[in-house]
Amino acid sequence: MAGKLITRLDHVVVAVRDLAQGIARYREMGFDVRPGGRHEGRGTENAIIRFGLEYIELLSVYDRAEAESAGIGRRTLVEYLEQWDGGLIGWAAATNDIDEVAERLRRLGKSFEGPFAMSRQRPDGTRLSWRLLIPEGTPWRRPWPFVISWDMSDEERLALEAPGDHPNGATRIACLSVVVKDLERTLELYHEALGLVETSVAHVQYMGARKAVYLIGNTRVELLSPTRKGVIAAMLEEHGEGPVGLTLATPNKLFQLRESPVKVRS
């Protein structure tokens, strides 16, 4: 197969209990946020913060019963939003051959869901569709991405959903940080199933962690696994595995957007 199996980071997902409030909060933070639409038959809806082909998805549940009946991924989202007001919960990597990723997972003896079809209807009535593959059952709070293959070309999607003009100056997702429990096991899946090769693996003493770095498209993905008590061990204990923060680029600087889960307020 020619070319890279995983071509870029596609999007990161931030769960929000109330989509309208989530949109308002991100607009206050200087982002151009646009309604995305509803996922047909899955009880969820979203809004999009687009930089280019990559974007941040604000994801919320509008019909709990429909979401709970749509499978483990949506049930897990419902359960998550019962415990937390919201937070960074997952990310998707774009592939040029989703069936090959499935075959690699099968050869490794890894469990997965998909590839299966999904779609959402935009407010203007346009329907976007894609296929997803999810290693280990649910896409949320995992040390690896779920994998997406769009049915529409990149050019067609950008014509429908153009990059936003963000008042805070953000132009792209520069870095995604992910906390993992077992770095070696996680590296195996990245290598063997996703065809990715890390650019470096090193100890980060002040964090009490080992760090493996990947370059996926033009986005740096950092896997952080604790080696002793410290900030990464604390994150893992409190929130479990999964993404913990983003670094966004502007023409002149980088800035961090931390979206760790926030406890539901009583």
Buried (B, 14 or more C-beta within 10 A) or exposed (E): EEEBBBBBBBBBBBBBBBBEBBBEBBBEBEBBBBBBBBBBBBBBBBBBBBBBBBBBBBBBBEBBEBBBEBBBBBBBBBEBBEEBBBBBBBBBBBBBBBEBBBEBBEEBEBEBBBBEEBBBBBEEEEEBEBBBBBBBBBBBBBBBBBBBBBBBEEEEBBEEBEBBEBEEBBBBBBBBBBBBEEBEEBBEBBEBBBBBEBEEEEEBEEBBBBBBBBEBBEBBBBBBBBBEEBBBBEBBEEBBBBBBBBBBBBEEEEBEBEBBBEEEEE
